[in-house]
Amino acid sequence: MLQPKKPIAKAPTVWRSIQAIVLVSWLNVLLIFIPISWAVNFALPDQHTLIFVFAFLAIIPLAKLLAFATDELSLRVGQTLAGLLNATLVSGSVELIVSIIALAKCQLTIVQSSLVGSILSDILLVLGMCFFAGGLRFSEQGFGQSAVQLNSSLLTISVIAVLLPGAFHMALQGQPQYDELSTDYNILKTSHGVRELLLVIFYASYLVFQLLSHKALYDDDNEDVQQTKGYTGENPFQLLRTRKNIKDGETASSPSSAQDGEASTTLSRPADADPDVEPGIHSTSVEAEAPEQPLMSLAVCLLLLVVVTVLVAVTAEFLVDSIDGLTSSGSINKEFVGLILLPIVSNAAEHATAVTVSVKDKLTLSLSVTVGASIQIALFVIPFIVTLGWIMDKPLTLLFDPLESIVLFLSVLTVNYIVQDGKSNWLEGMILMCLYMILIVTFWFYPGESLVDVTEDCPTYWMLFSLGTQGIFPSC
């Protein structure tokens, strides 16, 4: 696990490492909002909207730098450990930090909404953008059908686990023996049991399957990946293409001259160019014999991980603190903030990478980023947050908002139907994006239903909850 798959070239100097950090992405220009958000938080503590906006923008480049540092660290370990690092640190790391801070402040509505929103953002908005962007260049794009179907099944199981506590609560309402406190206690115990199954069994099995026993299923060159096809005749979206690929040395032959409508392209790039991903994300298509050139030294990489994590934690705390003031006017509700806004800031850098590689016909990689991140949230982050809430004496359960639970189930069902044929086109991407737009409109006007509204006085509620169940569970 500690032996790198490819030989590692000499690490760059500290100065070169700093240059790589600065130039890794254009999103770094947003780093200016870190000191701005901090200054506004201390100088103008009542300006909650400004604090939220500036902190919102500041977390976006931090998420990108966190992914960059993790990718650099994964170069120096074995393939299995590298996959584990990317699975645990890149996918869901920012959501985990924000959720922990919100949980500590007993913002349970924000915790639950942000986790559901992260899944919806990945499987609807980002996946839809990947299908749509790739469909502007190719008539059909193929991907690993078996791996995607398996991931969809795991996602469906996790969604069912979220739906069951709501069904449990609904089934007991209206019965003579129904008691709110005892029902809440039973739902809490049910959530703890389901949490252990999701975290210990399903998530551990998923990691073993993906990283050890069946890792070939997740490769772009797997025989299960269907052939990508170009447009027959003139591409109707030809005018929408940029000239970037031509400037980079790419020449594409007319798809009409290819047999069976398949696109035949000839790429001529420098030997050290990375054709698949943006700077900072290393390609897996390089020859195995060629040494991998790291962009940062190990010391700088570890220091970047620590510094970025601290900056994310502090900025996220300011962000969470401003939510109450932002939503107090009634013009925007907490469900919309958690379900729509927070997932966008948490996944912005990850989304950009997924869309970029889909245009370059690396749709399997895009799906591993989007659907894999959703599984990470569903099978790891949600059970872990419920466990942490139990440790911190916070009444967090899997009893999510009813509308959020139904929307999540229907969204996963829609994605299952779309990916079952193993190929995509731009219309399927449009369908997913339009569904996400419908959700945005719906939750903008949704007043919210706080089944457990304990934001203002979480310790008091938890004490009463414990007393109502004969003190079986400790109070805050």
C-alpha positions in Angstrom: 0.0 0.0 0.0 3.0 2.3 0.5 4.7 1.4 -2.8 3.8 3.9 -5.6 2.5 2.3 -8.8 4.9 4.4 -10.9 8.4 5.6 -10.1 8.4 9.1 -8.7 10.7 11.7 -10.2 12.7 14.1 -8.1 10.5 16.4 -6.0 10.5 20.1 -6.9 12.0 22.8 -4.7 9.9 24.7 -2.2 9.7 27.7 -4.5 8.5 25.5 -7.4 6.0 23.9 -5.1 4.6 27.3 -4.1 4.4 28.3 -7.8 2.4 25.1 -8.5 0.0 26.0 -5.7 -0.5 29.5 -7.0 -1.0 28.4 -10.6 -3.0 25.2 -10.1 -6.3 26.8 -11.0 -7.9 30.2 -11.8 -10.1 29.7 -8.8 -7.2 30.9 -6.7 -8.2 34.4 -7.5 -11.1 33.8 -5.0 -8.7 33.4 -2.2 -8.8 37.1 -1.7 -12.2 36.6 -0.1 -10.7 34.7 2.9 -9.3 37.8 4.6 -12.3 39.8 3.4 -14.8 37.4 5.0 -12.8 37.3 8.2 -12.6 41.1 8.4 -16.3 41.6 7.7 -17.1 38.9 10.3 -15.2 40.8 13.1 -15.8 44.4 11.9 -19.4 44.1 10.8 -20.8 41.1 12.8 -24.4 42.2 12.0 -24.0 42.1 8.2 -24.9 38.4 7.9 -25.6 38.5 4.2 -22.2 39.9 3.4 -20.4 37.4 5.7 -22.3 34.6 4.1 -21.5 35.7 0.5 -17.8 36.3 1.2 -17.3 33.1 3.2 -19.2 31.3 0.4 -16.8 32.5 -2.2 -13.7 31.9 0.0 -14.4 28.1 0.5 -14.5 27.4 -3.3 -10.8 27.8 -3.9 -10.0 26.1 -0.6 -11.9 23.0 -1.8 -9.8 23.0 -5.0 -6.5 23.3 -3.1 -7.6 20.4 -0.7 -8.2 18.2 -3.8 -4.8 19.2 -5.3 -2.9 18.4 -2.1 -4.7 15.1 -1.7 -3.9 14.2 -5.3 -0.2 15.0 -4.8 0.0 13.0 -1.7 -1.6 10.0 -3.4 1.3 9.9 -5.9 3.6 8.8 -3.1 1.7 5.8 -1.9 0.4 2.6 -3.4 -2.6 2.5 -5.7 -5.0 1.1 -3.0 -4.0 3.7 -0.4 -4.1 6.4 -3.1 -7.7 5.4 -3.9 -8.6 5.4 -0.3 -7.1 8.9 0.2 -9.0 10.3 -2.8 -12.2 8.6 -1.6 -12.1 9.9 1.9 -10.4 13.3 1.5 -11.4 14.6 -1.9 -15.1 13.5 -2.0 -17.1 15.0 0.8 -14.2 16.5 2.8 -15.6 20.1 2.7 -19.1 18.8 3.4 -17.8 16.9 6.3 -16.2 20.0 7.8 -19.2 22.2 7.3 -21.5 19.5 8.7 -19.4 19.0 11.9 -19.4 22.8 12.6 -23.1 23.0 12.0 -23.7 20.0 14.2 -21.6 21.5 17.0 -23.9 24.6 16.8 -27.0 22.3 16.7 -28.0 23.5 13.2 -29.6 20.2 12.5 -31.7 21.4 9.6 -28.5 22.7 7.9 -26.7 19.4 8.5 -29.4 17.3 7.0 -30.2 19.6 4.1 -26.6 20.1 3.1 -25.9 16.3 3.0 -29.0 15.6 0.9 -28.2 18.6 -1.3 -24.7 17.3 -1.9 -26.0 14.1 -3.3 -28.6 15.9 -5.4 -26.0 18.3 -6.8 -23.7 15.5 -7.8 -26.2 13.2 -9.5 -28.4 15.9 -11.1 -26.5 19.1 -11.7 -22.9 17.9 -12.2 -23.8 14.6 -13.9 -26.2 16.5 -16.2 -23.6 19.0 -17.1 -21.1 16.2 -17.9 -23.6 14.5 -20.2 -24.6 17.8 -21.8 -21.1 19.1 -22.3 -19.9 15.8 -23.8 -23.0 15.6 -25.9 -22.1 18.8 -27.7 -19.1 17.1 -29.1 -20.1 13.5 -29.4 -23.4 12.0 -30.5 -23.2 9.3 -27.8 -20.6 8.7 -25.1 -20.1 5.3 -23.5 -19.1 4.5 -20.0 -18.6 1.5 -17.7 -22.2 0.2 -17.4 -21.5 -2.5 -14.7 -19.6 -0.1 -12.4 -22.2 2.7 -12.7 -25.1 0.3 -12.2 -23.4 -1.1 -9.1 -22.9 2.4 -7.7 -26.5 3.3 -8.4 -27.6 0.3 -6.5 -25.5 1.3 -3.5 -26.9 4.8 -3.7 -30.4 3.4 -3.8 -29.8 1.3 -0.7 -28.5 4.4 1.2 -31.6 6.4 0.1 -33.9 3.6 1.4 -32.1 3.9 4.7 -32.9 7.6 4.8 -36.6 6.9 3.9 -37.2 4.2 6.5 -37.2 6.5 9.6 -39.7 8.8 7.9 -41.9 5.8 7.1 -41.4 4.6 10.7 -42.6 8.0 12.0 -45.5 8.2 9.6 -46.8 4.7 10.3 -47.1 5.3 14.1 -48.9 8.7 13.8 -52.6 8.5 14.6 -52.4 5.3 16.6 -53.8 5.3 20.2 -50.4 4.2 21.7 -48.5 6.9 19.8 -46.2 9.0 21.9 -44.0 11.6 20.3 -41.0 11.3 22.7 -40.9 7.5 22.7 -41.2 7.5 19.0 -38.3 9.9 18.6 -36.2 7.8 20.9 -37.0 4.6 18.8 -36.2 6.5 15.6 -32.9 7.6 17.2 -32.0 4.0 18.1 -33.1 2.9 14.6 -30.8 5.5 13.1 -27.9 4.3 15.1 -28.4 0.7 14.0 -28.8 1.6 10.3 -25.7 3.9 10.7 -23.6 0.9 11.7 -24.7 -1.1 8.8 -24.1 1.6 6.3 -20.7 2.6 7.7 -19.2 -0.7 8.6 -20.7 -3.1 6.1 -21.7 -1.3 3.0 -19.0 1.4 2.9 -16.2 -1.0 3.8 -17.5 -3.5 1.2 -17.6 -0.7 -1.4 -14.0 0.3 -0.7 -12.8 -3.3 -0.9 -14.7 -3.9 -4.2 -13.5 -0.7 -5.9 -9.9 -0.6 -4.6 -9.0 -4.3 -4.4 -11.2 -7.0 -5.9 -12.8 -5.3 -8.9 -10.8 -2.2 -9.5 -10.5 -2.9 -13.3 -14.2 -2.2 -13.6 -13.5 1.5 -13.0 -10.9 1.9 -15.7 -11.6 3.8 -18.9 -10.2 1.0 -21.0 -12.4 -1.7 -19.5 -14.1 -3.9 -22.1 -17.4 -3.0 -20.5 -17.2 0.6 -21.7 -19.3 1.2 -24.8 -17.9 2.9 -27.9 -18.2 6.6 -28.1 -19.9 7.8 -31.4 -19.6 11.0 -33.2 -22.3 12.8 -35.1 -23.3 11.4 -38.5 -22.8 14.3 -41.0 -22.5 17.8 -39.7 -22.4 18.4 -36.0 -25.2 20.8 -35.2 -23.3 22.2 -32.2 -20.2 22.9 -34.3 -20.5 26.6 -33.9 -20.6 26.3 -30.1 -17.1 24.7 -30.0 -14.2 26.9 -29.0 -10.9 26.9 -30.8 -9.0 25.9 -27.7 -8.4 22.3 -28.9 -7.1 23.5 -32.3 -4.7 25.9 -30.6 -3.5 23.0 -28.4 -2.7 21.0 -31.5 -5.8 18.9 -31.8 -7.2 18.2 -35.3 -10.5 16.3 -35.7 -11.6 14.6 -38.9 -15.1 14.8 -40.1 -17.4 12.3 -38.3 -19.3 11.8 -41.5 -16.2 10.0 -43.0 -16.0 7.6 -40.1 -17.6 4.2 -40.2 -20.8 3.7 -38.2 -20.8 7.4 -37.3 -17.8 7.0 -34.9 -15.7 10.1 -34.4 -12.1 9.6 -35.5 -9.8 12.1 -33.9 -6.0 12.5 -34.0 -4.5 14.2 -31.0 -1.0 15.6 -31.2 0.2 17.0 -27.9 3.6 17.3 -26.2 4.8 14.2 -24.5 4.5 15.8 -21.0 1.1 17.3 -21.6 -1.9 16.1 -19.6 -4.8 15.7 -22.0 -7.4 14.5 -19.6 -7.6 16.7 -16.6 -6.9 20.3 -15.6 -3.5 21.2 -13.9 -3.1 19.5 -10.5 -5.0 16.4 -11.3 -2.6 13.7 -12.6 -3.6 11.6 -15.6 -3.7 7.9 -15.4 -3.1 7.5 -19.2 0.7 8.0 -19.0 2.8 5.0 -19.7 3.6 3.0 -16.7 7.3 3.1 -17.3 7.5 6.9 -17.3 8.3 8.4 -13.9 5.5 10.5 -12.3 6.5 14.1 -11.8 5.1 15.6 -8.6 4.2 19.2 -8.6 5.0 19.7 -4.9 7.5 18.4 -2.4 6.1 16.1 0.4 6.7 18.7 3.1 4.8 21.4 1.2 2.0 19.0 0.4 1.4 18.0 4.0 1.7 21.7 5.1 -0.9 22.7 2.4 -3.3 20.0 3.7 -3.0 21.2 7.3 -3.3 24.9 6.4 -6.2 24.5 4.0 -8.1 22.3 6.5 -7.7 25.0 9.2 -8.8 27.8 6.8 -11.9 25.8 5.7 -12.8 25.1 9.3 -12.6 28.7 10.4 -14.3 30.1 7.3 -17.0 27.5 7.5 -17.7 28.5 11.1 -18.3 32.1 10.0 -20.5 30.8 7.2 -22.6 28.7 9.5 -22.9 31.5 12.1 -24.3 33.8 9.4 -27.0 31.5 8.3 -29.5 32.4 11.1 -29.2 36.1 10.3 -29.4 35.4 6.6 -32.7 33.5 7.0 -34.2 35.6 9.8 -35.8 38.0 7.3 -37.9 35.1 5.8 -36.8 35.9 2.2 -34.7 32.7 2.1 -35.2 29.6 4.2 -32.6 27.2 5.8 -33.7 24.3 3.6 -32.7 26.3 0.5 -29.4 27.4 2.0 -28.5 23.8 3.0 -29.9 22.0 0.0 -28.8 24.3 -2.9 -26.2 26.9 -1.8 -23.9 25.0 0.4 -23.4 22.0 -2.0 -22.5 24.4 -4.7 -19.7 26.0 -2.7 -18.5 22.6 -1.4 -18.3 20.9 -4.8 -17.4 23.7 -7.2 -13.8 22.6 -7.9 -14.8 18.9 -8.2 -17.6 19.9 -10.6 -15.3 21.8 -12.9 -13.0 18.8 -13.1 -15.8 16.4 -13.9 -17.2 18.5 -16.7 -13.7 19.2 -18.2 -12.8 15.5 -18.5 -16.3 14.6 -19.9 -15.6 16.9 -22.9 -12.4 15.0 -23.5 -14.3 11.7 -23.7 -13.4 10.5 -20.2 -16.9 10.0 -19.1 -16.1 7.0 -16.8 -13.8 9.3 -14.8 -16.6 11.9 -14.6 -19.0 9.3 -13.3 -16.5 8.2 -10.7 -16.2 11.8 -9.5 -19.9 12.5 -9.4 -21.6 9.2 -8.5 -18.6 8.2 -6.4 -18.9 11.4 -4.4 -22.6 10.8 -3.8 -21.8 7.3 -2.5 -19.2 8.8 -0.3 -21.8 11.2 1.2 -24.5 8.5 1.6 -22.4 5.7 2.9 -19.7 7.5 4.9 -20.5 11.1 5.7 -24.1 10.7 6.8 -23.5 7.7 9.1 -20.4 9.4 10.4 -22.2 12.6 11.2 -25.0 10.6 13.0 -22.3 8.8 15.0 -20.7 12.1 15.8 -24.0 13.6 16.9 -24.4 10.6 19.3 -21.0 11.3 20.7 -21.7 15.0 21.0 -25.2 14.4 22.6 -27.0 16.0 19.6 -30.4 14.6 18.7 -29.5 14.0 15.0 -31.3 11.1 13.4 -31.9 9.8 9.9 -35.4 11.3 10.0 -34.9 13.8 7.2 -37.4 16.4 6.0 -40.2 14.4 4.2 -40.0 16.5 1.0 -36.2 16.2 0.9 -36.4 12.4 1.3 -38.9 12.0 -1.4 -37.0 14.2 -3.8 -33.8 12.3 -3.1 -35.5 9.0 -3.9 -37.1 10.2 -7.1 -33.8 11.7 -8.2 -31.8 8.5 -7.7 -34.6 6.6 -9.5 -34.3 9.0 -12.5 -30.6 8.6 -12.6 -30.9 4.8 -12.5 -33.1 4.9 -15.6 -30.8 7.2 -17.5 -27.5 5.3 -16.9 -28.9 1.8 -17.4 -28.0 1.6 -21.1 -24.4 2.5 -20.5 -24.3 5.5 -22.8 -25.3 9.2 -22.7 -26.2 12.1 -24.9 -26.8 15.8 -24.5 -30.6 15.5 -24.0 -30.2 13.2 -21.0 -27.9 15.8 -19.5 -30.6 18.4 -20.2 -33.1 16.3 -18.4 -31.0 16.0 -15.3 -30.2 19.7 -15.2 -33.9 20.7 -15.7 -34.9 18.4 -12.9 -32.4 20.2 -10.7 -33.7 23.6 -11.7 -37.2 22.3 -10.8 -35.9 21.5 -7.3 -34.4 24.9 -7.0 -37.7 26.6 -7.7 -39.6 24.1 -5.4 -37.3 24.7 -2.4 -37.2 28.4 -2.9 -40.9 28.6 -2.1 -40.9 25.6 0.4 -41.4 27.0 3.9 -39.7 23.9 5.5 -40.9 21.5 8.0 -38.7 21.2 11.1 -39.7 17.9 12.7 -37.0 18.6 15.3 -36.6 22.3 15.5 -33.9 22.6 18.1 -31.6 25.3 16.6 -32.3 27.9 19.2 -32.2 25.7 22.3 -30.7 22.4 21.5 -29.5 21.5 25.0 -32.9 22.2 26.5 -34.6 20.0 23.9 -32.2 17.2 24.5 -32.6 17.3 28.2 -36.4 17.2 27.9 -36.1 14.4 25.3 -33.9 12.4 27.7 -36.3 13.0 30.6 -39.2 11.9 28.5 -37.5 8.6 27.9 -36.7 8.0 31.5 -33.2 9.4 31.1 -32.0 6.4 29.1 -29.9 8.7 26.9 -27.6 11.4 28.4 -28.5 15.0 28.1 -26.2 17.8 26.8 
